């Protein structure tokens, strides 16, 4: 935990220096709620989960893990308050279900519901149009199967519904999209330690490959959804009969075009982001402009390659279990100042009793900006039933 805090302070100091010469170029998408870690376990380990041990909440990180479930059936319920320091009624709720079909395959389904609370809509003159409760939700179904003794694969389908305007405003409409995930997961025992059993895992997942979203039926412009590449390794060690320890790293990148740099309505650096979804996914690996202009009209930046590297976010996490009954977790997540400056330390714990499990997590921003994270100083909860 101390190392994570020091790392966070160091990256914050570095970005303060970089911030003097670089202008932020954040990639924005529609329906960002599908990118929020919905469970307290992954949320306590720096939003890591692509290669961690399988559980009922694996849909968000890597649905291929479902083939490695130890339970025949599992049900989970997650709850995360949102912007709790500002409003009392915004939250993210998550319902997950997974079952083993046989020894080599599994089926899972999840429902994610994001409530924006009660909002008063007003016209251009400020007159009240009534109170509404905008909301968004996504329904997922995944099938996972063992491909070899140690490798599994999965495909998932997702329907995304976003009703933010509630029909208010000329031409406003509901935003929706159909998306898919593809993933692989590898796990096998290793003999790397003389007196300890250990498992090494890695995973790769591409989430939210789907159609663009529009909230206005009079406009041809549509926004990308957050198609995300996630990959990383994990190592779990059984220290003795009662104690186990796991470490993991997740690297994530949005497969969405980077906004170019304009001058006089012409693209000076970068590439056009008005492209199709497949082209945007491929282009996202090499389209960073690398340069922008400050208020004095001077060029600033460190080049396209540097900006491309900044688009990779890194999370590290650790998990300790005692007798498979009690767990403590910690993690750190880093995003460069150029791409949003999300930096936070995460902490959490878990308790298991028979078939019931309770997970909690807590997030502490370390980027030096108060209120920079909607989950700042907020407890998140999960309840799990394993059958």
C-alpha positions in Angstrom: 0.0 0.0 0.0 2.9 2.4 0.9 4.5 1.7 -2.5 1.2 2.4 -4.3 0.8 5.8 -2.5 4.4 6.8 -3.3 3.9 5.8 -6.9 0.7 7.9 -7.1 2.5 10.9 -5.6 5.4 10.5 -8.1 3.1 10.2 -11.2 1.1 13.2 -9.9 4.3 15.3 -9.7 5.4 14.2 -13.1 2.1 15.1 -14.7 2.1 18.5 -13.0 5.4 19.2 -14.8 4.1 17.8 -18.1 0.9 19.8 -17.7 2.9 23.0 -18.2 3.7 22.1 -21.8 0.9 19.7 -22.9 -2.8 20.3 -23.5 -5.1 17.5 -22.5 -6.6 15.6 -25.4 -9.2 13.3 -23.7 -11.1 10.7 -25.7 -14.8 10.9 -24.9 -17.5 8.4 -25.8 -21.2 7.8 -25.4 -22.5 5.6 -22.7 -19.4 5.7 -20.5 -21.3 3.9 -17.7 -20.5 0.5 -19.4 -16.8 1.2 -18.6 -17.3 1.6 -14.8 -16.1 -1.3 -12.8 -19.4 -2.7 -11.4 -18.0 -4.9 -8.6 -16.3 -4.2 -5.3 -13.7 -6.9 -5.8 -12.1 -5.5 -9.0 -12.8 -2.0 -7.7 -10.6 -2.8 -4.7 -7.7 -4.0 -6.9 -7.1 -1.0 -9.1 -9.9 -2.0 -11.5 -7.9 -5.2 -12.3 -9.7 -8.4 -13.4 -8.7 -9.6 -16.8 -6.6 -12.4 -15.4 -7.7 -12.7 -11.8 -9.6 -15.7 -10.4 -13.0 -16.3 -12.0 -16.1 -15.1 -10.2 -19.7 -14.2 -11.1 -18.6 -10.6 -12.0 -16.1 -11.7 -14.7 -18.3 -10.3 -17.5 -16.9 -6.8 -17.2 -13.3 -7.8 -17.3 -13.0 -11.1 -19.2 -16.0 -13.4 -19.8 -13.7 -16.2 -20.8 -13.0 -16.8 -17.1 -16.4 -18.2 -16.6 -15.2 -21.6 -17.8 -12.9 -21.7 -14.7 -15.7 -21.1 -12.2 -15.4 -23.4 -9.1 -19.1 -23.2 -8.3 -21.9 -24.8 -10.4 -24.0 -21.7 -10.1 -23.4 -18.2 -8.7 -25.5 -15.0 -8.2 -24.1 -11.6 -7.4 -25.5 -8.2 -6.6 -23.4 -5.0 -6.7 -24.1 -1.5 -5.6 -22.0 1.6 -6.1 -23.1 5.1 -5.1 -22.1 7.8 -7.7 -21.1 11.3 -6.9 -22.3 10.7 -3.4 -20.5 13.9 -2.1 -22.7 16.0 -4.4 -26.1 14.2 -4.8 -27.8 11.4 -2.8 -29.7 9.5 -5.6 -27.2 8.6 -8.3 -26.0 5.0 -8.3 -24.8 2.0 -10.3 -26.5 -1.3 -9.6 -25.3 -4.6 -11.0 -27.0 -8.1 -11.1 -24.9 -11.0 -12.3 -25.7 -14.7 -12.8 -23.4 -17.5 -14.0 -23.7 -21.3 -14.3 -21.5 -24.2 -15.4 -23.2 -26.1 -18.3 -20.7 -28.9 -17.9 -17.0 -29.3 -17.0 -15.9 -27.3 -20.1 -18.5 -24.6 -20.7 -20.4 -21.9 -18.8 -23.2 -19.4 -19.5 -23.5 -16.0 -17.8 -25.8 -13.0 -17.9 -25.6 -9.6 -16.2 -27.8 -6.5 -15.9 -26.2 -3.1 -15.3 -28.4 -0.2 -14.3 -27.2 3.4 -13.9 -29.6 5.9 -12.3 -28.9 9.6 -12.8 -31.3 10.5 -10.0 -34.1 13.0 -10.2 -33.4 16.0 -12.5 -35.5 19.1 -13.3 -35.5 19.8 -17.0 -35.8 23.4 -18.2 -36.4 25.2 -21.5 -34.2 27.9 -22.9 -35.9 30.5 -20.8 -35.4 28.6 -17.6 -39.0 27.4 -17.2 -39.5 24.0 -15.6 -40.5 21.2 -17.9 -40.9 18.8 -15.1 -38.9 16.3 -13.0 -37.5 13.3 -14.7 -35.2 10.3 -13.8 -32.8 9.7 -16.7 -31.3 6.3 -16.7 -29.1 3.9 -18.7 -28.9 0.1 -18.6 -27.1 -2.7 -20.4 -28.1 -6.4 -20.6 -25.3 -8.9 -21.3 -25.2 -12.6 -22.2 -21.9 -14.6 -22.5 -20.9 -18.1 -23.5 -17.5 -19.4 -22.4 -15.8 -22.7 -23.3 -12.5 -24.5 -22.7 -10.4 -24.6 -25.9 -7.5 -26.6 -24.4 -6.7 -27.9 -21.0 -5.5 -24.4 -19.8 -7.1 -22.0 -22.4 -10.7 -20.8 -22.6 -12.5 -18.4 -24.9 -15.7 -16.5 -24.8 -18.1 -14.4 -26.8 -20.7 -12.0 -25.3 -23.6 -10.0 -26.7 -24.7 -6.7 -25.1 -27.7 -4.4 -25.6 -27.2 -0.9 -24.4 -30.0 1.5 -23.7 -29.5 5.2 -22.7 -32.4 7.5 -22.0 -30.8 10.7 -20.9 -33.1 13.3 -22.5 -36.4 11.7 -21.5 -37.9 12.9 -24.8 -37.3 16.6 -23.9 -35.8 18.8 -26.6 -36.4 19.0 -30.3 -35.5 15.8 -32.1 -34.1 14.1 -28.9 -34.4 10.4 -28.8 -33.2 7.4 -26.8 -29.7 6.2 -27.5 -29.1 2.5 -28.0 -26.5 0.2 -29.3 -25.8 -3.5 -29.8 -22.3 -4.6 -29.0 -20.1 -7.7 -28.5 -17.1 -8.9 -26.5 -14.4 -11.4 -27.5 -12.0 -12.8 -24.9 -9.5 -15.5 -24.0 -8.1 -16.6 -20.7 -5.2 -18.8 -19.9 -4.5 -20.4 -16.5 -2.1 -23.2 -15.5 -0.1 -24.4 -12.4 3.6 -23.4 -12.3 6.5 -24.7 -10.3 8.3 -21.4 -9.9 8.7 -21.7 -6.1 10.2 -24.4 -4.1 7.7 -24.7 -1.3 4.6 -23.1 -2.8 1.9 -24.1 -5.3 1.2 -21.3 -7.7 -1.0 -20.5 -10.7 0.0 -18.2 -13.6 -2.8 -16.6 -15.7 -3.1 -14.1 -18.4 -6.1 -12.7 -20.3 -7.1 -10.6 -23.3 -10.5 -9.1 -23.8 -12.0 -6.6 -26.3 -15.2 -5.2 -24.9 -18.1 -3.2 -26.5 -17.4 -3.7 -30.2 -20.6 -2.1 -31.4 -22.6 0.5 -33.2 -22.4 4.2 -32.6 -25.0 6.0 -30.5 -27.1 9.1 -31.3 -29.4 11.1 -29.0 -30.9 13.2 -31.8 -32.9 11.8 -34.7 -32.4 14.9 -36.7 -28.6 14.6 -36.8 -26.4 12.3 -38.8 -23.6 12.6 -36.2 -23.1 9.7 -33.9 -20.7 9.0 -31.0 -18.5 5.9 -30.5 -19.2 3.6 -27.6 -16.2 2.8 -25.3 -14.7 -0.2 -27.2 -11.9 -1.2 -24.9 -8.9 -3.5 -25.1 -7.8 -5.1 -21.8 -4.9 -7.4 -21.2 -2.6 -8.5 -18.4 -1.1 -11.3 -16.3 -1.8 -12.6 -12.8 0.1 -14.8 -10.3 -1.5 -16.5 -7.4 0.5 -18.3 -4.7 -0.6 -20.7 -2.0 1.8 -19.7 0.8 0.6 -22.5 3.0 -2.6 -24.4 3.8 -4.4 -21.3 5.1 -2.8 -18.3 3.3 -2.7 -17.3 -0.4 -1.6 -14.2 -2.2 -2.2 -12.9 -5.7 -0.8 -10.1 -7.8 -2.1 -8.8 -11.1 -1.7 -6.1 -13.7 -4.3 -4.8 -16.1 -3.5 -2.6 -19.2 -6.5 -0.9 -20.9 -6.8 1.2 -24.0 -9.8 2.7 -25.7 -10.1 1.5 -29.3 -11.7 4.8 -30.3 -10.2 7.4 -32.6 -8.3 10.2 -30.9 -9.6 13.8 -31.6 -7.2 15.5 -34.0 -5.8 19.0 -33.7 -7.6 21.6 -35.8 -6.5 25.1 -36.9 -8.9 27.2 -39.0 -11.3 24.2 -39.3 -8.5 22.1 -40.9 -6.8 19.1 -39.4 -3.2 20.0 -38.8 -2.1 16.9 -36.7 -3.8 13.5 -36.3 -6.5 11.9 -38.4 -10.2 12.5 -38.9 -12.3 10.8 -36.2 -15.4 10.7 -38.5 -14.9 7.0 -39.5 -16.6 3.7 -39.1 -16.3 1.5 -36.0 -13.9 -1.1 -37.6 -11.7 1.7 -39.1 -11.8 3.6 -35.8 -10.6 0.5 -33.8 -7.6 0.0 -36.1 -6.9 3.7 -36.4 -6.9 4.2 -32.7 -3.4 2.6 -32.5 -1.7 5.2 -34.6 -3.9 8.3 -34.9 -2.8 10.4 -31.9 -1.9 14.0 -33.1 0.9 14.4 -30.6 0.8 18.2 -30.9 -1.6 21.0 -30.1 -1.5 24.8 -29.8 -1.4 26.9 -26.6 -3.2 30.2 -26.1 -0.3 32.1 -27.8 -0.6 29.9 -30.9 2.6 28.1 -30.2 2.9 24.4 -30.9 3.2 22.2 -27.8 3.5 18.5 -27.4 5.9 15.5 -27.5 4.9 13.8 -30.7 2.4 11.1 -31.8 4.3 8.2 -30.3 4.3 9.8 -26.8 0.6 10.5 -27.0 -0.2 7.0 -28.2 1.7 5.6 -25.1 -0.3 7.9 -22.9 -3.5 6.2 -24.1 -2.6 3.0 -22.2 -3.9 3.0 -18.6 -2.3 0.7 -16.1 -3.8 -0.9 -13.0 -2.0 -3.0 -10.4 -3.7 -5.1 -7.7 -3.0 -7.5 -4.9 -5.3 -9.9 -3.0 -4.7 -11.8 0.2 -6.9 -14.6 1.5 -6.9 -16.3 4.8 -8.4 -19.8 4.9 -10.7 -18.8 2.0 -12.8 -16.9 4.5 -11.3 -13.4 4.9 -9.5 -11.3 2.3 -7.9 -7.9 2.1 -7.2 -6.2 -1.2 -5.3 -3.1 -2.5 -4.6 -1.6 -5.9 -3.5 1.5 -7.9 -4.8 2.9 -11.2 -3.0 5.4 -13.3 -4.1 7.5 -16.3 -1.9 10.2 -17.6 -2.8 13.9 -17.3 -2.9 14.1 -21.1 -5.8 11.6 -21.2 -7.9 12.5 -18.1 -5.6 12.3 -15.1 -7.5 9.6 -13.1 -5.1 8.3 -10.5 -6.3 6.6 -7.4 -5.5 4.0 -4.7 -8.1 1.4 -4.0 -8.6 -0.7 -0.8 -11.0 -3.4 0.0 -12.0 -6.5 2.1 -14.1 -9.6 1.7 -15.8 -12.1 4.0 -17.1 -15.6 3.1 -19.5 -17.7 5.2 -20.7 -21.0 3.7 -22.3 -20.0 0.4 -22.5 -16.3 1.1 -19.9 -13.6 0.3 -19.6 -9.9 1.1 -17.1 -7.6 -0.7 -16.5 -3.9 0.0 -14.1 -1.4 -1.6 -13.0 2.2 -1.1 -11.3 4.6 -3.5 -8.8 7.4 -2.6 -7.8 9.8 -5.5 -4.1 10.7 -5.5 -4.0 13.2 -8.3 -4.2 16.2 -6.0 -7.6 17.4 -7.2 -10.6 17.2 -4.8 -13.7 15.7 -6.3 -11.8 14.4 -9.4 -13.4 10.9 -9.1 -17.2 10.2 -8.8 -16.3 7.3 -6.4 -14.1 9.4 -4.2 -14.4 8.4 -0.5 -17.3 6.1 -1.3 -17.9 2.5 0.0 -19.0 0.0 -2.7 -20.7 -3.3 -1.8 -21.2 -6.7 -3.4 -23.3 -9.7 -2.2 -22.6 -13.1 -3.7 -24.4 -16.4 -3.4 -22.5 -19.5 -4.6 -24.3 -22.8 -5.1 
